[in-house]
Amino acid sequence: MKPRDWAALVIVSVLVAWLFSLPVFDRLNGLGIDSLFWLREQVSAPPAPATSPTVVIAVDEETYRQPPFKDTPYALWTPLMAEVVDGLVAADASVIGLDIIFPTSVQTVLPGYDRSFLVALKKASLQGKIVLTKFQSTTKAVAPYPGYELAVGGANIRAANLLTDRDDAVRRFPLFLIGLDGGRDYREAGFALELAMRLTGKEATAGKGDVRFGDRGIPADALFGAYVNFRGGDPIPTYSLADIHACIKAGRADFIAEQFRGKAVLIGAVLDVEDRKLTSRRYITGPEGPYATPRCALPVPDGLYDATLYRRNTPGVYIHAQAVNDLVRGDTPAVVSRAGRSAIIAAACLLTGALAFSLQPYFAALIFGALALAWIMIATIAFRFGTIVPLFDPPLGGAVAHAILMAYRFKLVDQNQRRLRRAFSYYLPASLLEKMVASETPPALGGEERQITVWFSDLANFTSSSEGRPPQAIVQHLNRYFDTVVAILEKHGGYVDKFVGDGIVAFFGAPLTLANPATAALRAAREVTEELGRLAPDGSLTTRIGIHTGKAVIGNIGSSRRFNYTAIGDSVNVAARLESANKALGTTILLSESTKAAAGDESDVIALGQVRVMGRLAPLKLYTLPLAERKPPTAWDGVIELTSK
């Protein structure tokens, strides 16, 4: 990659990471968080309900169908609730959270009606075992009736607010609510945190951007919001309010103590339409009821529950209960910040962008798919250990960056390679063309000097054997010969320059640079001789080969309208003379001393002697290759004069 390409890669990665950090993509991040809960459920089991520090007493459909709640207005339930609160306090429940609000009272029309409820609230508050709820949406909260507030005191009333994301899903709860009191900032513990403090006896403190619960930090955002670690199945033991009230009235204090001693008990609505929220639990929900917990006094009403009905939203009381469990267990998940999310997306873009530059598109797509699956596994494992990382943003961001950079590569980076392919496609083998395009040093168009090994070959006795034969038979014979020889030459990296009658002109070392062109040429000569001997045992395809190594000018040579990629120079002439000398010397393969020296590992050559060829003053030392099916030629002393073919 060139500096320009690196700059494009970095710029695209930063821009895509910035784009995905915009609030409009928070919905995608939320969907990823919800999916992580589902993925975790597939690979790990949730904690057993029996270990839950909280339990829920549900104001459910059964409660509305069972006496004495049946046909009784909600505002008249306070004496019944008083009996439940007294029974739970007597059973030594650690704390009772009333996640239902009684904003009005019938005291004004029925004096003394709420006396038992007020006494129960006062008794529980003196022991620090009751927390009522309010809902803070405006300056004036939706709060319990003033008489109930007076009975418990302000320290036992906490806001049951939850935090809603842009997609209207609840994934977080507030550890503290920030407000103003006479112009002074104050931070009031939220409902779940208050219950957790009462249950454990630990204090929570809020600093600048951090929250500590006892000696442990709680992952929270700048507004002290913490993520709820939702679980699948039935993680919170649940009892119907109707059954618990009947149990207390029946004097079953043993059952109540066994189920609720030492627990945080939340009493809240588990109804079809009231106080239900879309949460990260939407993919891991199941049918609601009947509860898996033991029954005490009342049987489950017939026809109440539909085992095929799944609800994608969650009753608010379960959100609070799960939040309490997370705080008590130290199981509140941490989430990567917006800046950290951008950094992960940028890293994904850099990686996939590098693939776009370095690999073919189809192979890059396969690698990208494998990396996306790997990232899903990494994100699931990270979440399993308590950290929420973006699930969909990095693969999608990487895909966007990959597409942009592939377009950039096609338009700019590959332009020269496409031009080179077009220029060489008609006279360069496809295998060599791809290697040359991938090479960092393609030949200079127009001509360059390079050390190459030149190959000349032709068929022995072709002219005489062709006399009297039909033209079609001659062409078929030649094509068979050319197919065999050319395939072997290209296999060893040779470039076929031209065909001259029955002759082949080729060279090694251009246009593709080879590690050792001379060695490649000699190996090709051996294979050609062996293969032609196998194809034509009668000797009709016997070929004579001349090989010489030296400097030559190679490139596009010819006129401006018609040219050929070829080699010219003394080395080419010498190779041609060596091929001709085979006939006079009775050999099949001749190679020069320069080829022998360049092919150092070809040590089994046979020295023949010296010849003087036309156009050169100094004689050439000649060598040949031993062939298994032929008798080795005899060496001679002195210099043989070869002046023509």
C-alpha positions as CSV (number, residue, x, y, z in Angstrom):
1,M,0.0,0.0,0.0
2,K,1.2,3.5,-0.9
3,P,1.0,6.4,1.6
4,R,-2.0,7.7,-0.3
5,D,-3.8,4.4,0.3
6,W,-2.9,4.5,4.0
7,A,-4.3,8.0,4.3
8,A,-7.5,7.0,2.6
9,L,-7.8,4.0,4.9
10,V,-7.4,6.1,8.1
11,I,-9.7,8.9,6.9
12,V,-12.5,6.5,5.9
13,S,-12.1,4.6,9.2
14,V,-12.3,7.7,11.3
15,L,-15.3,9.1,9.4
16,V,-17.3,5.8,9.6
17,A,-16.5,5.5,13.4
18,W,-17.7,9.1,13.9
19,L,-20.9,8.3,11.9
20,F,-21.7,5.3,14.0
21,S,-21.1,7.3,17.2
22,L,-24.0,9.7,16.3
23,P,-27.1,9.4,18.5
24,V,-29.1,8.2,15.5
25,F,-27.2,4.9,15.7
26,D,-28.1,4.4,19.4
27,R,-31.0,2.2,18.4
28,L,-28.6,-0.1,16.6
29,N,-26.4,-0.2,19.7
30,G,-29.5,-1.0,21.9
31,L,-30.5,-3.8,19.5
32,G,-27.0,-5.2,19.9
33,I,-27.3,-5.1,23.7
34,D,-30.6,-6.9,23.6
35,S,-29.1,-9.5,21.3
36,L,-26.2,-10.1,23.7
37,F,-28.7,-11.2,26.4
38,W,-30.1,-13.8,24.0
39,L,-26.6,-15.0,22.9
40,R,-25.5,-15.3,26.5
41,E,-28.6,-17.4,27.3
42,Q,-27.6,-19.8,24.6
43,V,-24.1,-20.5,26.1
44,S,-24.5,-20.1,29.8
45,A,-27.1,-20.9,32.4
46,P,-28.6,-18.1,34.6
47,P,-28.3,-18.2,38.4
48,A,-30.9,-20.5,40.1
49,P,-34.0,-18.6,41.3
50,A,-33.5,-20.1,44.8
51,T,-30.3,-17.9,45.1
52,S,-32.2,-14.7,44.3
53,P,-31.8,-12.1,47.1
54,T,-35.2,-10.7,46.1
55,V,-38.7,-12.1,45.7
56,V,-41.8,-10.6,44.2
57,I,-45.3,-10.6,45.5
58,A,-47.4,-10.0,42.4
59,V,-50.5,-8.0,42.2
60,D,-51.7,-10.1,39.3
61,E,-54.8,-11.2,37.5
62,E,-55.3,-14.0,40.1
63,T,-55.4,-11.3,42.8
64,Y,-58.2,-9.5,41.1
65,R,-60.2,-12.7,40.8
66,Q,-59.8,-13.9,44.4
67,P,-61.7,-12.7,47.4
68,P,-61.3,-10.4,49.3
69,F,-59.6,-8.4,46.5
70,K,-62.2,-9.4,44.0
71,D,-64.7,-6.6,43.3
72,T,-63.0,-4.4,45.8
73,P,-61.8,-1.0,44.5
74,Y,-58.0,-0.6,44.6
75,A,-58.2,2.3,47.0
76,L,-59.9,0.0,49.6
77,W,-57.1,-2.6,49.6
78,T,-55.1,-0.8,52.3
79,P,-56.3,-3.0,55.3
80,L,-55.5,-6.1,53.2
81,M,-52.0,-4.7,52.4
82,A,-51.6,-3.9,56.1
83,E,-52.0,-7.6,56.9
84,V,-49.4,-8.6,54.3
85,V,-46.9,-6.0,55.5
86,D,-47.3,-7.1,59.1
87,G,-46.9,-10.8,58.1
88,L,-43.7,-10.1,56.2
89,V,-42.2,-8.0,59.0
90,A,-43.1,-10.8,61.5
91,A,-41.4,-13.3,59.1
92,D,-38.2,-11.2,59.3
93,A,-38.1,-10.1,55.7
94,S,-35.1,-7.8,55.3
95,V,-36.9,-5.0,53.5
96,I,-40.3,-4.6,51.8
97,G,-40.5,-2.4,48.7
98,L,-44.0,-1.3,47.8
99,D,-43.8,-0.8,44.0
100,I,-47.4,0.3,43.9
101,I,-48.6,3.8,44.8
102,F,-51.8,4.6,46.8
103,P,-52.1,8.3,45.9
104,T,-55.5,8.7,47.5
105,S,-57.3,7.5,50.6
106,V,-60.9,7.0,51.7
107,Q,-60.0,8.5,55.1
108,T,-62.0,11.6,54.3
109,V,-65.2,9.7,53.8
110,L,-64.5,6.6,56.0
111,P,-62.6,7.9,59.0
112,G,-60.3,5.3,60.5
113,Y,-60.5,3.0,57.5
114,D,-56.7,3.2,56.9
115,R,-55.7,2.9,60.6
116,S,-54.3,-0.6,60.3
117,F,-52.4,0.3,57.2
118,L,-50.9,3.4,58.8
119,V,-49.9,1.4,61.9
120,A,-48.3,-1.3,59.7
121,L,-46.4,1.3,57.7
122,K,-45.2,3.1,60.9
123,K,-44.1,-0.2,62.6
124,A,-42.2,-1.3,59.5
125,S,-40.5,2.1,59.0
126,L,-39.3,2.2,62.6
127,Q,-37.4,-1.1,61.8
128,G,-36.1,0.3,58.5
129,K,-38.0,-2.4,56.6
130,I,-40.4,-0.5,54.3
131,V,-39.7,1.6,51.2
132,L,-42.6,3.3,49.4
133,T,-42.3,4.5,45.9
134,K,-43.0,7.8,44.1
135,F,-42.7,8.6,40.4
136,Q,-40.7,11.8,39.6
137,S,-41.7,13.1,36.2
138,T,-42.2,16.7,37.0
139,T,-41.4,19.1,39.8
140,K,-44.2,17.6,41.9
141,A,-43.9,13.8,42.0
142,V,-46.7,11.2,41.9
143,A,-46.4,10.2,45.5
144,P,-48.3,8.2,48.2
145,Y,-51.2,9.8,50.0
146,P,-49.8,12.4,52.5
147,G,-50.9,10.3,55.5
148,Y,-48.9,7.4,54.3
149,E,-45.9,9.6,53.7
150,L,-46.2,10.9,57.2
151,A,-46.4,7.4,58.6
152,V,-43.1,6.2,57.0
153,G,-41.2,9.5,56.8
154,G,-39.4,10.9,53.7
155,A,-36.3,8.7,54.2
156,N,-38.5,5.7,53.4
157,I,-39.9,7.0,50.1
158,R,-37.8,6.6,46.9
159,A,-38.4,7.3,43.2
160,A,-39.1,4.2,41.1
161,N,-38.1,5.9,37.9
162,L,-36.4,4.0,35.1
163,L,-34.3,5.3,32.3
164,T,-35.7,5.0,28.7
165,D,-33.5,4.9,25.6
166,R,-34.2,6.4,22.3
167,D,-36.0,3.3,21.1
168,D,-38.4,3.4,24.1
169,A,-36.7,0.4,25.7
170,V,-35.7,0.3,29.4
171,R,-32.1,-1.0,29.8
172,R,-30.9,1.1,32.7
173,F,-32.1,2.2,36.1
174,P,-31.0,5.3,38.1
175,L,-28.7,4.7,41.0
176,F,-29.3,8.2,42.1
177,L,-31.8,10.9,41.1
178,I,-30.3,14.4,40.9
179,G,-32.5,17.3,41.9
180,L,-32.7,20.7,43.4
181,D,-33.6,21.6,47.0
182,G,-33.7,25.3,47.7
183,G,-31.2,25.9,45.0
184,R,-28.9,23.1,46.3
185,D,-28.1,20.0,44.3
186,Y,-28.9,16.8,46.0
187,R,-28.6,13.1,45.1
188,E,-31.3,10.7,46.3
189,A,-30.8,7.0,46.0
190,G,-33.2,5.3,43.6
191,F,-35.6,2.6,44.6
192,A,-33.5,-0.4,43.7
193,L,-30.3,1.1,45.3
194,E,-32.2,1.9,48.5
195,L,-33.5,-1.7,48.7
196,A,-30.0,-3.1,48.1
197,M,-28.6,-0.9,50.9
198,R,-31.3,-2.0,53.3
199,L,-30.7,-5.7,52.3
200,T,-26.9,-5.7,52.7
201,G,-26.4,-2.9,55.3
202,K,-23.9,-1.2,52.9
203,E,-23.8,2.4,52.1
204,A,-23.7,3.9,48.5
205,T,-21.9,7.1,47.6
206,A,-21.8,9.1,44.4
207,G,-18.7,10.9,43.3
208,K,-18.0,12.7,40.1
209,G,-18.9,10.1,37.5
210,D,-18.6,7.1,39.8
211,V,-20.7,5.2,42.3
212,R,-19.5,3.0,45.1
213,F,-21.6,0.4,46.9
214,G,-19.7,-0.5,50.1
215,D,-16.1,-1.0,49.0
216,R,-17.1,-1.9,45.4
217,G,-17.5,0.4,42.4
218,I,-20.7,0.2,40.3
219,P,-20.4,0.8,36.5
220,A,-22.5,3.8,35.8
221,D,-22.9,6.6,33.2
222,A,-22.6,10.3,33.8
223,L,-26.2,10.5,35.0
224,F,-25.6,7.6,37.4
225,G,-27.5,5.2,35.2
226,A,-26.6,1.5,35.5
227,Y,-27.5,-1.3,33.1
228,V,-29.9,-4.1,34.3
229,N,-28.4,-7.5,33.9
230,F,-31.6,-9.3,32.7
231,R,-31.8,-13.0,33.0
232,G,-34.0,-15.5,31.1
233,G,-36.4,-18.0,32.5
234,D,-37.9,-17.2,35.9
235,P,-35.0,-15.6,37.8
236,I,-37.1,-13.9,40.4
237,P,-39.3,-16.2,42.7
238,T,-42.8,-14.9,42.4
239,Y,-45.9,-15.4,44.6
240,S,-49.5,-14.2,44.0
241,L,-50.6,-11.5,46.5
242,A,-53.9,-13.3,46.8
243,D,-52.2,-16.6,47.9
244,I,-49.8,-14.8,50.4
245,H,-52.7,-12.8,51.9
246,A,-54.7,-16.0,52.3
247,C,-51.6,-17.8,53.8
248,I,-51.2,-15.1,56.4
249,K,-54.9,-15.1,57.3
250,A,-54.6,-18.9,57.7
251,G,-51.8,-18.5,60.3
252,R,-49.2,-20.1,58.1
253,A,-46.3,-18.1,59.6
254,D,-44.0,-21.0,59.0
255,F,-44.5,-20.8,55.2
256,I,-44.1,-17.0,55.1
257,A,-40.9,-17.2,57.1
258,E,-39.5,-20.0,54.9
259,Q,-40.1,-18.1,51.7
260,F,-39.3,-14.5,52.8
261,R,-36.9,-14.5,55.7
262,G,-33.8,-12.4,54.9
263,K,-35.1,-11.4,51.5
264,A,-35.9,-8.1,49.8
265,V,-39.7,-8.4,49.0
266,L,-41.1,-6.3,46.2
267,I,-44.8,-5.9,45.9
268,G,-45.9,-4.8,42.5
269,A,-48.2,-5.2,39.5
270,V,-47.8,-8.2,37.2
271,L,-50.7,-7.5,34.9
272,D,-51.5,-7.7,31.2
273,V,-51.4,-4.0,30.5
274,E,-50.3,-2.0,33.6
275,D,-46.6,-1.0,34.3
276,R,-45.0,-3.0,31.5
277,K,-41.8,-2.0,29.8
278,L,-39.9,-3.0,26.7
279,T,-36.5,-4.1,27.9
280,S,-33.4,-6.0,26.9
281,R,-35.2,-9.1,28.1
282,R,-37.5,-9.0,25.1
283,Y,-35.7,-11.9,23.3
284,I,-35.5,-14.1,26.4
285,T,-39.0,-14.0,27.7
286,G,-41.3,-16.9,28.2
287,P,-44.9,-17.6,29.2
288,E,-46.0,-15.8,32.4
289,G,-47.3,-18.1,35.1
290,P,-48.2,-20.2,36.7
291,Y,-45.3,-19.4,39.1
292,A,-42.8,-22.1,39.9
293,T,-42.8,-21.2,43.6
294,P,-44.8,-23.3,46.2
295,R,-48.4,-22.4,46.8
296,C,-49.6,-21.9,50.4
297,A,-53.4,-21.6,50.7
298,L,-55.1,-21.1,47.3
299,P,-55.1,-23.3,44.2
300,V,-54.3,-21.7,40.9
301,P,-57.5,-20.7,39.2
302,D,-58.5,-22.7,36.2
303,G,-58.0,-21.1,32.8
304,L,-56.0,-18.2,34.1
305,Y,-52.7,-18.7,32.3
306,D,-52.0,-19.4,28.6
307,A,-48.8,-21.4,28.2
308,T,-48.6,-20.3,24.5
309,L,-48.7,-16.6,25.2
310,Y,-45.3,-14.8,25.2
311,R,-45.0,-11.2,26.2
312,R,-42.0,-9.2,24.9
313,N,-42.4,-6.6,27.6
314,T,-41.5,-6.9,31.3
315,P,-43.5,-5.8,34.4
316,G,-41.7,-2.9,36.1
317,V,-41.4,-4.7,39.4
318,Y,-39.2,-7.4,37.8
319,I,-36.9,-4.7,36.5
320,H,-36.4,-3.3,40.0
321,A,-36.0,-6.8,41.5
322,Q,-33.3,-7.7,38.9
323,A,-31.6,-4.4,39.6
324,V,-31.5,-5.2,43.3
325,N,-30.1,-8.6,42.6
326,D,-27.4,-7.1,40.4
327,L,-26.3,-4.7,43.0
328,V,-26.2,-7.3,45.8
329,R,-24.4,-9.8,43.6
330,G,-22.0,-7.3,42.1
331,D,-23.4,-8.3,38.7
332,T,-24.1,-4.9,37.2
333,P,-22.6,-5.0,33.7
334,A,-20.1,-2.3,32.5
335,V,-20.6,-0.8,29.1
336,V,-17.9,0.5,26.7
337,S,-18.2,4.3,26.5
338,R,-19.2,6.2,23.4
339,A,-15.5,7.0,22.8
340,G,-14.5,3.4,23.3
341,R,-17.3,2.3,20.9
342,S,-15.9,4.6,18.3
343,A,-12.4,3.3,18.8
344,I,-13.6,-0.3,18.3
345,I,-15.5,0.6,15.2
346,A,-12.5,2.5,13.8
347,A,-10.3,-0.6,14.5
348,A,-12.8,-2.8,12.6
349,C,-12.8,-0.3,9.7
350,L,-9.0,-0.3,9.6
351,L,-8.9,-4.1,9.6
352,T,-11.5,-4.6,6.9
353,G,-10.1,-1.8,4.9
354,A,-6.7,-3.5,4.9
355,L,-8.4,-6.6,3.7
356,A,-9.9,-4.6,0.9
357,F,-6.5,-3.4,-0.3
358,S,-4.6,-6.7,0.1
359,L,-7.0,-9.4,-1.0
360,Q,-9.2,-10.2,-3.9
361,P,-12.8,-9.1,-3.3
362,Y,-14.3,-12.6,-2.9
363,F,-11.6,-13.8,-0.6
364,A,-11.8,-10.5,1.4
365,A,-15.5,-11.1,1.8
366,L,-15.0,-14.6,3.2
367,I,-12.4,-13.3,5.6
368,F,-14.7,-10.4,6.6
369,G,-17.5,-12.9,7.3
370,A,-15.3,-15.0,9.5
371,L,-14.1,-11.9,11.4
372,A,-17.7,-10.8,11.9
373,L,-18.6,-14.2,13.4
374,A,-15.4,-14.1,15.5
375,W,-16.4,-10.6,16.8
376,I,-19.9,-11.9,17.8
377,M,-18.2,-14.7,19.8
378,I,-15.8,-12.2,21.5
379,A,-18.7,-9.8,22.3
380,T,-20.6,-12.7,23.8
381,I,-17.7,-13.9,25.9
382,A,-17.0,-10.3,27.1
383,F,-20.6,-9.9,28.1
384,R,-20.5,-13.3,29.9
385,F,-17.8,-11.7,32.1
386,G,-19.7,-8.5,32.6
387,T,-18.7,-6.0,29.9
388,I,-21.1,-4.8,27.2
389,V,-19.3,-4.1,23.9
390,P,-21.0,-3.0,20.7
391,L,-22.2,-6.1,18.8
392,F,-23.5,-4.9,15.5
393,D,-21.7,-1.6,15.1
394,P,-18.2,-2.9,14.3
395,P,-19.2,-5.4,11.6
396,L,-21.6,-3.0,10.0
397,G,-19.1,-0.1,10.2
398,G,-16.4,-2.4,8.8
399,A,-18.8,-3.4,6.0
400,V,-19.4,0.3,5.1
401,A,-15.6,1.1,5.2
402,H,-14.9,-2.1,3.2
403,A,-17.4,-1.1,0.5
404,I,-16.0,2.5,0.3
405,L,-12.4,1.3,0.1
406,M,-13.1,-1.4,-2.5
407,A,-14.7,1.4,-4.7
408,Y,-11.6,3.5,-4.0
409,R,-9.3,0.6,-4.9
410,F,-11.2,-0.1,-8.1
411,K,-11.2,3.5,-9.2
412,L,-7.6,4.4,-8.3
413,V,-5.4,1.7,-6.9
414,D,-6.2,-1.0,-9.5
415,Q,-6.3,1.4,-12.4
416,N,-2.7,0.8,-13.4
417,Q,-3.0,-2.9,-12.9
418,R,-6.0,-3.0,-15.2
419,R,-4.1,-1.1,-17.8
420,L,-1.2,-3.5,-17.5
421,R,-3.5,-6.5,-17.8
422,R,-5.0,-5.1,-21.0
423,A,-1.6,-4.4,-22.4
424,F,-0.2,-7.9,-21.8
425,S,-3.4,-10.0,-22.0
426,Y,-2.9,-10.9,-25.7
427,Y,0.6,-12.2,-25.5
428,L,1.3,-13.1,-21.8
429,P,0.0,-16.3,-20.1
430,A,-2.7,-15.7,-17.5
431,S,-0.6,-17.2,-14.7
432,L,2.4,-15.0,-15.5
433,L,0.2,-12.0,-16.0
434,E,-1.3,-12.3,-12.5
435,K,2.2,-12.7,-11.0
436,M,3.5,-9.7,-12.9
437,V,0.6,-7.5,-11.9
438,A,1.1,-8.5,-8.2
439,S,4.9,-7.8,-8.5
440,E,6.2,-4.5,-7.2
441,T,8.7,-4.2,-10.2
442,P,6.8,-4.7,-13.5
443,P,8.9,-4.3,-16.7
444,A,9.4,-0.8,-18.1
445,L,7.3,-0.4,-21.2
446,G,9.4,0.6,-24.2
447,G,12.5,-1.4,-23.3
448,E,14.9,-2.2,-20.5
449,E,18.1,-4.1,-20.2
450,R,17.9,-7.3,-18.1
451,Q,19.8,-10.5,-17.5
452,I,17.7,-13.3,-19.1
453,T,18.1,-16.8,-20.3
454,V,17.1,-17.3,-23.9
455,W,15.6,-20.5,-25.3
456,F,15.5,-21.5,-29.0
457,S,14.1,-24.9,-30.1
458,D,12.8,-26.6,-33.2
459,L,11.8,-30.1,-34.3
460,A,14.5,-32.3,-35.8
461,N,14.0,-33.4,-39.4
462,F,10.7,-31.4,-39.6
463,T,11.2,-30.3,-43.3
464,S,11.9,-33.8,-44.6
465,S,9.2,-35.5,-42.5
466,S,6.6,-32.9,-43.8
467,E,7.1,-33.6,-47.4
468,G,4.1,-35.3,-49.0
469,R,1.9,-35.0,-45.9
470,P,-1.4,-33.2,-46.0
471,P,-1.4,-29.6,-44.5
472,Q,-4.0,-30.5,-41.9
473,A,-1.8,-33.4,-40.6
474,I,1.2,-31.1,-40.4
475,V,-0.7,-28.5,-38.5
476,Q,-2.1,-31.1,-36.1
477,H,1.4,-32.5,-35.6
478,L,2.8,-29.0,-34.9
479,N,-0.1,-28.0,-32.5
480,R,0.5,-31.2,-30.5
481,Y,4.2,-30.3,-30.2
482,F,3.5,-26.6,-29.4
483,D,0.9,-27.4,-26.7
484,T,3.3,-29.7,-24.9
485,V,6.3,-27.4,-25.0
486,V,4.5,-24.2,-24.3
487,A,2.8,-25.7,-21.2
488,I,6.1,-26.8,-19.8
489,L,7.8,-23.5,-20.5
490,E,5.0,-21.5,-18.8
491,K,5.0,-24.0,-15.9
492,H,8.7,-23.1,-15.2
493,G,8.1,-19.3,-15.6
494,G,9.2,-19.0,-19.2
495,Y,7.7,-16.5,-21.6
496,V,7.0,-17.6,-25.2
497,D,8.1,-14.8,-27.5
498,K,7.1,-16.2,-30.9
499,F,6.7,-19.2,-33.1
500,V,8.9,-19.4,-36.3
501,G,7.7,-22.3,-38.4
502,D,8.4,-25.3,-36.2
503,G,10.7,-23.3,-33.9
504,I,9.9,-21.7,-30.5
505,V,11.6,-18.6,-29.2
506,A,11.2,-18.1,-25.4
507,F,13.1,-16.5,-22.5
508,F,13.2,-16.8,-18.8
509,G,13.6,-13.8,-16.4
510,A,11.2,-11.4,-18.2
511,P,8.6,-10.1,-18.0
512,L,8.4,-11.9,-14.7
513,T,11.5,-11.8,-12.5
514,L,12.6,-15.3,-11.5
515,A,14.9,-16.3,-8.7
516,N,17.2,-18.2,-11.2
517,P,16.1,-18.0,-14.9
518,A,19.0,-20.4,-16.0
519,T,17.9,-23.1,-13.6
520,A,14.3,-22.8,-14.7
521,A,15.3,-23.1,-18.4
522,L,17.3,-26.2,-17.8
523,R,14.6,-27.9,-15.8
524,A,12.1,-27.0,-18.6
525,A,14.6,-28.5,-21.2
526,R,14.8,-31.8,-19.3
527,E,11.0,-32.0,-18.9
528,V,10.3,-31.1,-22.5
529,T,12.7,-33.8,-23.7
530,E,11.2,-36.5,-21.4
531,E,7.6,-35.6,-22.2
532,L,8.1,-35.5,-26.0
533,G,9.9,-38.8,-25.8
534,R,6.9,-40.3,-23.9
535,L,4.3,-38.8,-26.4
536,A,6.2,-39.9,-29.5
537,P,8.5,-43.0,-28.9
538,D,9.1,-43.1,-32.6
539,G,11.1,-39.9,-32.4
540,S,8.8,-37.8,-34.5
541,L,8.7,-35.1,-31.8
542,T,12.4,-35.0,-31.2
543,T,13.4,-31.4,-30.5
544,R,16.7,-29.5,-30.5
545,I,17.2,-26.8,-27.8
546,G,19.7,-24.0,-27.5
547,I,20.0,-22.1,-24.2
548,H,22.1,-19.0,-23.4
549,T,22.2,-16.6,-20.5
550,G,23.2,-12.9,-20.9
551,K,22.1,-9.3,-21.2
552,A,19.3,-8.4,-23.6
553,V,16.9,-5.5,-24.2
554,I,13.4,-6.5,-23.6
555,G,10.1,-4.5,-23.9
556,N,7.6,-3.4,-26.4
557,I,9.6,-3.2,-29.6
558,G,8.2,-2.3,-33.0
559,S,6.3,0.6,-34.6
560,S,3.8,2.9,-32.9
561,R,1.0,1.0,-34.5
562,R,2.2,-2.5,-34.2
563,F,4.6,-3.9,-31.7
564,N,5.6,-7.0,-29.9
565,Y,6.9,-7.7,-26.4
566,T,10.3,-9.4,-27.3
567,A,14.0,-9.5,-26.5
568,I,16.8,-8.3,-28.8
569,G,20.6,-8.5,-28.4
570,D,23.6,-10.7,-28.8
571,S,22.3,-13.2,-26.2
572,V,19.3,-14.0,-28.5
573,N,21.6,-14.5,-31.4
574,V,23.9,-16.9,-29.4
575,A,20.9,-19.0,-28.3
576,A,19.8,-19.3,-31.9
577,R,23.3,-20.5,-32.9
578,L,23.4,-23.1,-30.1
579,E,20.1,-24.5,-31.2
580,S,21.5,-24.8,-34.8
581,A,24.7,-26.4,-33.5
582,N,22.8,-29.4,-32.1
583,K,22.4,-30.8,-35.6
584,A,26.1,-30.5,-36.5
585,L,27.2,-31.9,-33.1
586,G,24.6,-34.6,-32.9
587,T,23.2,-33.3,-29.6
588,T,19.7,-32.5,-28.3
589,I,20.4,-29.8,-25.8
590,L,23.2,-27.2,-25.9
591,L,23.9,-24.6,-23.3
592,S,26.5,-22.0,-22.9
593,E,29.1,-21.5,-20.1
594,S,27.2,-18.5,-18.9
595,T,24.1,-20.6,-18.4
596,K,26.1,-23.3,-16.6
597,A,27.5,-20.7,-14.3
598,A,24.2,-19.1,-13.6
599,A,22.5,-22.5,-12.9
600,G,24.9,-23.4,-10.1
601,D,22.8,-26.2,-8.8
602,E,22.7,-28.0,-12.2
603,S,26.1,-29.7,-11.6
604,D,25.5,-32.7,-13.8
605,V,26.0,-31.0,-17.1
606,I,28.5,-32.6,-19.5
607,A,31.3,-30.4,-21.0
608,L,31.7,-30.9,-24.8
609,G,34.4,-28.5,-26.0
610,Q,34.5,-25.1,-27.7
611,V,32.9,-23.7,-30.8
612,R,33.2,-20.5,-32.7
613,V,29.9,-19.2,-34.1
614,M,29.4,-16.7,-36.8
615,G,29.5,-13.1,-35.5
616,R,31.6,-13.8,-32.4
617,L,35.4,-13.8,-32.2
618,A,35.8,-15.6,-28.9
619,P,34.9,-19.3,-28.9
620,L,32.1,-20.6,-26.7
621,K,32.4,-23.4,-24.2
622,L,29.5,-25.7,-24.7
623,Y,27.7,-28.1,-22.4
624,T,24.8,-30.5,-22.6
625,L,22.5,-32.3,-20.3
626,P,22.7,-36.1,-19.8
627,L,19.5,-37.7,-20.9
628,A,18.5,-41.2,-19.7
629,E,17.3,-42.4,-23.0
630,R,20.2,-41.2,-25.1
631,K,23.9,-42.1,-25.2
632,P,26.1,-39.3,-23.7
633,P,27.9,-37.3,-26.4
634,T,31.6,-37.4,-26.7
635,A,33.7,-34.4,-25.8
636,W,36.4,-33.1,-28.1
637,D,39.5,-31.0,-28.0
638,G,40.0,-27.8,-29.9
639,V,37.6,-25.3,-31.5
640,I,34.9,-26.2,-34.0
641,E,33.8,-23.6,-36.5
642,L,30.1,-23.2,-36.9
643,T,29.1,-20.5,-39.4
644,S,25.6,-21.3,-40.5
645,K,22.6,-23.4,-39.5
